[in-house]
Amino acid sequence: MNLTTYPRRVRLIDVGPRDGLQNEKQPVPTAVKVELVHRLQAAGLREIEVTSYVSPKWVPQMADNHAVMQGIERRAGVRYSVLTPNMKGLEAALQDRPDEIVVFGAASEAFSQRNINCSIAESIERFAPVVEAARNAGIAVRGAMSCTVGCPFEGDIPPERVGMLARLMKDIGVQRVDVADTIGVGTPLKVQRAIEAVLAHYDIDHVSGHFHDTYGQALANTLAALQMGVWNFQCSVAGLGGCPYAPGATGNVATEDVVYLLHGLGIDTGIDLLALAETGAWISEQLGRPTGSRAGRALLARRARATSAGEQGA
Ligand SMILES: CC(C)(COP(=O)([O-])OP(=O)([O-])OC[C@H]1O[C@@H](n2cnc3c(N)ncnc32)[C@H](O)[C@@H]1OP(=O)([O-])[O-])[C@@H](O)C(=O)NCCC(=O)NCCSC(=O)C[C@@](C)(O)CC(=O)[O-]
């Protein structure tokens, strides 16, 4: 039997505090965001996307970026990243010393206009000085690439457009890129083609997968990316989230579900799955709804059954 070789370890970036919470209608208290970061790092996450320095008129939920960054107790070995769409965002972020900033562009013109109010070409012009200033300040730079398989306004996006965006990101000095299926319409082959187009410009160690789960394909897409050797993924605890400018899209694939898949494949993540499931249940309770993670729900239910059986046996 020809068994596929998977990476031996995988690095997960939990984007729950940022992507997960940015679309919440009710204000989420700063203290809850800070505690979420603390719980994620206690569960073993080594990369956390904490907040974004965007216009509070566009995304009110992230208006407390400074307070969140100042509130977290940083752990050695954990990388804290933040989104910065322009120089104004970077200047604000620099005061809080993130380890990494994220510029975010799109492979779709229509989405770029709706999300950041400019064309793809203009976005790259805006990002260039942001990338340069961040790198001069010793801060790493990631580039999020939205709509790499489909766009809520333009439909299917051909891989060549994704490759073109990756080249533009590379040209301005972005060190690694995320291949994002913003609205979760991708299926494994489409996702693999998008990644393949990016691999013409970035090596496999500098490409990550970011899959929303709208059509229930995110785990299959994760597996398809793993089969290509991708070993960095973004996901969101409890499956929180979605972009306010991507109508109809649901949250990211739940971190717990990805960890369950990876551990089942014998891949090391350094994450304590039960602690992560508890974190997913906790943040969902704070938001007043059940967790969106199936693995998280199942694990906690199994533990509750075991506890109750133990109590009855005692
Ligand atoms: C990019 C802008 C700012 C352009 O917005 P704009 O209106 O074109 O900006 P502007 O430069 O004309 O400025 C207009 C006003 O915004 C202020 N402003 C300008 N910049 C900032 C800033 N950085 N921080 C705070 N305020 C800012 C600026 O000071 C001014 O304030 P006013 O004079 O009117 O009071 C706006 O479109 C914006 O904030 N967009 C953010 C959209 C966003 O955050 N989307 C979600 C994140 S992306 C995502 O979720 C996808 C991802 C990454 O997860 C991957 C995937 O799944 O696809």
PDBQT file of the ligand as one rigid body, heavy atoms in Angstrom, charges set to zero:
ROOT
HETATM    1  C1  LIG A 401      -7.832  49.515   5.679  1.00  0.00    +0.000 C 
HETATM    2  C2  LIG A 401      -8.826  50.577   6.105  1.00  0.00    +0.000 C 
HETATM    3  C3  LIG A 401      -8.319  51.287   7.339  1.00  0.00    +0.000 C 
HETATM    4  C4  LIG A 401      -8.953  51.567   4.968  1.00  0.00    +0.000 C 
HETATM    5  O1  LIG A 401     -10.064  52.401   5.229  1.00  0.00    +0.000 OA
HETATM    6  P1  LIG A 401     -10.183  53.833   4.550  1.00  0.00    +0.000 P 
HETATM    7  O2  LIG A 401     -11.479  54.418   4.978  1.00  0.00    +0.000 OA
HETATM    8  O3  LIG A 401      -9.921  53.705   3.088  1.00  0.00    +0.000 OA
HETATM    9  O4  LIG A 401      -8.935  54.574   5.238  1.00  0.00    +0.000 OA
HETATM   10  P2  LIG A 401      -8.448  56.058   5.190  1.00  0.00    +0.000 P 
HETATM   11  O5  LIG A 401      -6.960  55.986   5.164  1.00  0.00    +0.000 OA
HETATM   12  O6  LIG A 401      -9.178  56.837   4.133  1.00  0.00    +0.000 OA
HETATM   13  O7  LIG A 401      -8.904  56.605   6.637  1.00  0.00    +0.000 OA
HETATM   14  C5  LIG A 401     -10.263  56.759   6.969  1.00  0.00    +0.000 C 
HETATM   15  C6  LIG A 401     -10.403  56.811   8.483  1.00  0.00    +0.000 C 
HETATM   16  O8  LIG A 401      -9.959  55.593   9.060  1.00  0.00    +0.000 OA
HETATM   17  C7  LIG A 401      -8.885  55.839   9.981  1.00  0.00    +0.000 C 
HETATM   18  N1  LIG A 401      -7.914  54.755   9.843  1.00  0.00    +0.000 N 
HETATM   19  C8  LIG A 401      -7.238  54.397   8.748  1.00  0.00    +0.000 A 
HETATM   20  N2  LIG A 401      -6.435  53.360   9.023  1.00  0.00    +0.000 NA
HETATM   21  C9  LIG A 401      -6.595  53.073  10.331  1.00  0.00    +0.000 A 
HETATM   22  C10 LIG A 401      -6.003  52.107  11.183  1.00  0.00    +0.000 A 
HETATM   23  N3  LIG A 401      -5.115  51.233  10.756  1.00  0.00    +0.000 N 
HETATM   24  N4  LIG A 401      -6.405  52.088  12.473  1.00  0.00    +0.000 NA
HETATM   25  C11 LIG A 401      -7.317  52.968  12.926  1.00  0.00    +0.000 A 
HETATM   26  N5  LIG A 401      -7.919  53.914  12.154  1.00  0.00    +0.000 NA
HETATM   27  C12 LIG A 401      -7.533  53.969  10.864  1.00  0.00    +0.000 A 
HETATM   28  C13 LIG A 401      -8.327  57.173   9.530  1.00  0.00    +0.000 C 
HETATM   29  O9  LIG A 401      -7.645  57.800  10.600  1.00  0.00    +0.000 OA
HETATM   30  C14 LIG A 401      -9.568  57.924   9.142  1.00  0.00    +0.000 C 
HETATM   31  O10 LIG A 401     -10.249  58.315  10.327  1.00  0.00    +0.000 OA
HETATM   32  P3  LIG A 401     -11.209  59.612  10.339  1.00  0.00    +0.000 P 
HETATM   33  O11 LIG A 401     -10.325  60.749   9.900  1.00  0.00    +0.000 OA
HETATM   34  O12 LIG A 401     -12.319  59.334   9.367  1.00  0.00    +0.000 OA
HETATM   35  O13 LIG A 401     -11.669  59.659  11.766  1.00  0.00    +0.000 OA
HETATM   36  C15 LIG A 401     -10.224  49.969   6.385  1.00  0.00    +0.000 C 
HETATM   37  O14 LIG A 401     -10.729  49.473   5.186  1.00  0.00    +0.000 OA
HETATM   38  C16 LIG A 401     -10.172  48.875   7.410  1.00  0.00    +0.000 C 
HETATM   39  O15 LIG A 401      -9.927  49.117   8.589  1.00  0.00    +0.000 OA
HETATM   40  N6  LIG A 401     -10.418  47.618   6.987  1.00  0.00    +0.000 N 
HETATM   41  C17 LIG A 401     -10.281  46.515   7.890  1.00  0.00    +0.000 C 
HETATM   42  C18 LIG A 401     -11.054  45.364   7.409  1.00  0.00    +0.000 C 
HETATM   43  C19 LIG A 401     -10.798  44.175   8.298  1.00  0.00    +0.000 C 
HETATM   44  O16 LIG A 401     -10.222  44.273   9.373  1.00  0.00    +0.000 OA
HETATM   45  N7  LIG A 401     -11.275  43.025   7.834  1.00  0.00    +0.000 N 
HETATM   46  C20 LIG A 401     -11.113  41.816   8.571  1.00  0.00    +0.000 C 
HETATM   47  C21 LIG A 401      -9.709  41.304   8.594  1.00  0.00    +0.000 C 
HETATM   48  S1  LIG A 401      -9.261  40.468   7.089  1.00  0.00    +0.000 SA
HETATM   49  C22 LIG A 401      -9.856  38.875   7.312  1.00  0.00    +0.000 C 
HETATM   50  O17 LIG A 401     -10.555  38.599   8.257  1.00  0.00    +0.000 OA
HETATM   51  C23 LIG A 401      -9.425  37.820   6.339  1.00  0.00    +0.000 C 
HETATM   52  C24 LIG A 401      -8.326  36.913   6.894  1.00  0.00    +0.000 C 
HETATM   53  C25 LIG A 401      -7.040  37.693   7.182  1.00  0.00    +0.000 C 
HETATM   54  O18 LIG A 401      -8.732  36.303   8.110  1.00  0.00    +0.000 OA
HETATM   55  C26 LIG A 401      -7.982  35.821   5.891  1.00  0.00    +0.000 C 
HETATM   56  C27 LIG A 401      -9.206  35.181   5.262  1.00  0.00    +0.000 C 
HETATM   57  O19 LIG A 401      -9.865  34.328   5.853  1.00  0.00    +0.000 OA
HETATM   58  O20 LIG A 401      -9.500  35.592   4.129  1.00  0.00    +0.000 OA
ENDROOT
TORSDOF 0
